[in-house]
Amino acid sequence: MKQLHYFMLLFFSITIATGQELTITGTVTDASNNDPIPGVNIIVKGKNKGVQTDFDGNYSVQTSIGDILSFSFIGYETEEMEVKKDSSIINVIMEVSAAQLEEVVVTAQGIKRERRVLGYSVSTVSSESISMSRAERRKARRARKQSKANKLSGQISGVQLTNTTGSTNSNKSINIRGVNSISVTQQPLYIIDGIPIDKNNIAQIQSIDPAKISDVKVLKDKNATSLYGSRARHGCIIITTHKGNYKIDNNESYEEIVENNFEKVQTSPLSTFSIDVDKASYSNVRRMINNGQKIPSDAVKVEEMINYFEYDYKQPTNDHPFAIHTEYGETPWNTKTQLVKIGLKGKEIPQDAIPASNLVFLLDVSGSMNQANKLPLLKRAFKLLVNQLREKDKVSIVVYAGAAGMVLKPTSGANKNEINQALDNLSAGGSTAGGAGIELAYKIAQENFRKDGNNRVILATDGDFNVGMSSDKDMQTLIEEKRKSGVFLTCLGFGMHNYKDSKLETLADKGNGNHAYIDTMQEAQRILGKEFGGTLYTIAKDVKIQVEFNPSRVQAYRLIGYENRLLADEDFIDDTKDAGELGSGHTVTALYEIIPVGVKSEYLKHVPDLKYTDTKITKNYGDELLTVKFRYKKPQETKSIEMIHVLKSSKDKVSKDFNFAASVAWFGMKVRKSKYITNKNLNDIIVLAKDNKSIDNQGYRAEFIRLMNSYQAL
């Protein structure tokens, strides 16, 4: 009897111990060099649980005593470890798999394997099977581009097709049986012509014309994750088209721009806006023209195109950080209007005189950055910046994908090899937790804050945030809070097809920063090399402009561009209202199109006389065209300083800079299909730019002329 009690007690003890929940943590390292391995898939065998290692190779998973943990990663032997009673820490050393390395081919576009090497479950459907029969074509004549998803169901063992909404026209969801589910959704990963497809584009994949498809392979075994990581944990559908170069429609996003209208001076005498030193729109439009793409109207910000070019503005000679330049003349696209140019020139601070910098590189290494013009270009671009750092400067590097992590602690600019090595070690993969990255980057910047120094986060991304905070509004709220820290922000955009200009502009606008788009190493050299000081060092913040027009000279005015930088008139003297920043040596140019008094214009609508408001025109300032006021703050101060400049009527000949800036604005409005240009002849724009190219040491003006010729051929 005692023996029976003993065995029963032993049995219950084992049962309780086996089912006990505990947290297992550890680090996964490479056996050959002892380096941590990020992105290793850790699956609890037989259960709905799984995690990945972070950027330092660390992991944490909830499991039970007796469970088996499977560690897998492409190019390595899969390791399995049993969870024991006394093991809360399990460190794993992974051996490189020679067999896998011989048979896996990594290309710039993705991962490929020969079908003969796939020792696990693969089903294949040929294009003939996917295409419809003659009878089916006659029957489905109204739906000739039937979804390939319908054909997969029933032809491949284990593939289930479900309708997500019950509507016959709704998107289909494909599930592959026999795959462990780690998350609630079980949508498989799609690979088309070697490119992993973002889940947001699945509907476009499902609508591919079956006649374009060569074959479809379906991977159903857990070993598919060895090829494509955790994204393929619900299976993988690999589609190959006949041409082998299928591309997803453009998924770029731009904030809507509503073009500024003419305002009557008698009823709206003031025009108020924030400066904008951003130049991203020009380089982005240049990329589209060079690639023969259609240019979305909202991608064209006329003020950013004008400000891309340098103008011959003299530096300030007084205590203010910038000088003011104004002139006016005839409008080249409308003989009935005149053009006013207002220019600012920031004081150039020698690089040696720039205070010590505390820089945090915040780099996107998510899966969407895995293209030649994204992460690889980013690495080369940042090395240009690193080469200019001084010993007193410090750099930290934070990266983010599914999570955020620091890959380089604060390091002196004298250790360039160490910083560049950290950049070289970066690779892309995973989702995009941009909000978490911003939080960590600002935290590090604040921990290393230099009171009298240059504190800045430099964000480099395609802007495709899809984990945590991701909307423009969420990002604005986050960055407005971080702005209070005194840390400035630079946003650098890379890539195409999913470039999120609106997000980066929001971050730069609300984060006391600037925004540029880097499409080539030439542009990288300009932004991070030639204009290093202006990109990284702010000399004036919250710079606002308010123009008052003289009604005895001007009937109406229209600010060209700056639509998303407009301010209420009362915001001009409100020091709590955020505005743009001016960097060392930066120039800012704004153009106003005005309708002089006495000129009849189709753009002017009759406004009834006012009963209670006196609209009589005073003659006391007859020779003045306008008065322009500027307000700015010094970088570390909260009270603004005001400057005033008066532009008087004159018949002086306008400068070549005036005419060239007008040609850029004219072209931008043509691309935007503006209703305010009466002359839309592109040849006239090209002639104006050619005749006023002036000194062009860097060749940017000549390039602009070549771009217009290329646009003419589109």
HUDA-V871217 format. One record per backbone hydrogen bond with DSSP energy under -0.5 kcal/mol. NH is the residue of the N-H (numbers start at 1). CO is the residue of the C=O. If there is no record, write none. Layout:
BEGIN
nh: (NH:NH)
co: (CO:CO)
END
This chain:
BEGIN
nh: (5:6:7:8:9:10:11:12:13:14:15:16:17:18:19:20:20:22:24:24:25:26:28:29:29:30:31:34:37:38:39:40:41:42:43:43:44:45:45:47:49:51:53:54:57:59:61:63:65:66:67:69:69:70:70:71:71:72:72:76:77:79:81:83:84:87:88:90:92:94:94:97:98:101:102:103:104:105:105:106:107:107:110:112:117:118:118:119:123:125:127:130:131:137:138:139:140:141:143:144:146:146:148:149:150:151:152:153:154:154:155:156:159:160:160:162:162:164:164:170:173:175:175:177:177:179:182:188:189:191:192:193:193:195:196:197:201:202:204:205:206:207:208:212:213:214:215:216:217:218:219:220:220:221:224:225:226:227:227:228:229:231:232:233:235:236:237:238:238:239:239:240:242:251:253:259:263:265:267:268:271:273:274:275:279:280:282:283:284:285:286:287:288:289:290:291:292:293:296:299:300:301:302:304:305:306:307:308:309:313:323:325:327:329:331:332:334:337:338:339:340:341:342:343:344:345:346:347:349:350:353:354:354:358:359:359:360:361:362:362:363:363:364:365:365:367:369:370:371:374:375:376:377:378:379:380:381:382:383:384:384:385:386:387:388:389:393:394:395:396:397:398:399:400:401:405:407:407:408:411:413:413:415:416:419:420:421:422:423:424:425:426:429:433:433:434:435:435:437:438:439:440:441:442:443:444:445:446:447:448:449:451:453:454:455:456:456:457:458:459:459:460:461:465:466:467:475:476:477:478:479:480:481:482:483:484:484:485:486:487:488:489:490:491:492:492:493:493:494:495:495:498:500:501:501:502:504:505:506:507:508:509:510:511:512:513:514:516:518:519:524:525:526:527:528:529:529:530:531:532:535:536:537:538:539:540:541:542:543:544:544:545:546:547:548:549:550:551:553:554:555:556:557:558:560:561:565:566:567:571:572:572:573:574:575:577:580:582:584:584:585:586:588:590:591:592:593:594:594:595:596:597:599:604:605:615:618:622:624:625:626:627:628:629:630:631:632:633:637:641:643:645:647:648:649:659:660:661:662:663:664:665:666:667:668:669:670:671:672:673:674:677:678:678:679:680:682:684:685:686:687:688:689:690:691:692:692:693:699:703:704:705:706:707:708:709:710:711:712:713:713:714:714)
co: (1:2:3:4:5:6:7:8:9:10:11:12:13:14:15:16:17:63:22:61:88:59:57:27:92:35:94:30:28:36:53:37:72:51:41:70:49:43:68:44:47:42:40:58:54:26:24:22:20:83:64:67:81:43:68:69:79:41:70:73:95:71:69:67:82:84:86:25:27:29:92:75:96:97:98:99:100:103:112:104:105:110:107:105:114:114:115:117:218:216:214:126:127:133:134:135:136:138:140:141:143:144:206:206:147:147:148:149:156:159:152:152:156:158:175:160:173:162:171:167:162:160:173:158:175:176:180:174:235:237:195:191:239:192:194:190:198:199:201:201:202:203:205:209:210:240:240:125:238:123:236:121:218:121:221:222:223:223:224:224:225:228:229:230:232:219:189:217:236:191:237:215:212:497:499:257:557:555:264:264:547:545:565:543:515:515:279:279:280:281:282:283:284:285:286:287:289:288:294:296:297:299:300:301:301:302:303:305:306:311:345:343:341:339:337:330:331:334:594:329:592:327:590:325:588:323:586:321:347:348:350:350:351:454:357:394:456:396:360:458:361:398:460:363:400:430:366:367:369:371:369:371:372:374:375:376:377:378:379:380:381:381:382:383:385:386:390:357:411:359:408:361:405:363:403:399:397:405:397:395:390:393:412:414:415:416:417:418:419:420:421:423:365:401:431:432:467:469:433:434:435:436:437:438:439:440:441:442:443:444:446:449:450:356:453:358:454:488:360:457:490:362:492:463:432:432:471:472:473:474:475:476:477:478:479:480:481:482:483:482:455:512:457:514:459:490:491:516:461:373:518:496:462:253:499:253:500:501:502:503:504:505:506:507:509:508:489:491:493:517:520:521:522:523:524:524:525:525:526:529:531:532:533:536:582:582:633:579:580:542:631:273:629:271:627:269:625:549:550:550:595:595:263:593:591:559:562:563:272:568:568:569:570:571:573:574:543:540:533:537:347:583:344:342:560:340:558:338:592:556:594:553:596:601:603:613:616:619:621:647:647:548:645:546:643:544:641:541:634:632:630:628:626:646:623:655:656:657:658:659:660:661:662:663:664:665:666:667:668:670:669:674:333:676:333:678:680:681:681:682:683:684:685:686:687:688:689:690:696:699:700:701:702:703:704:705:706:707:708:709:710:710:711)
END
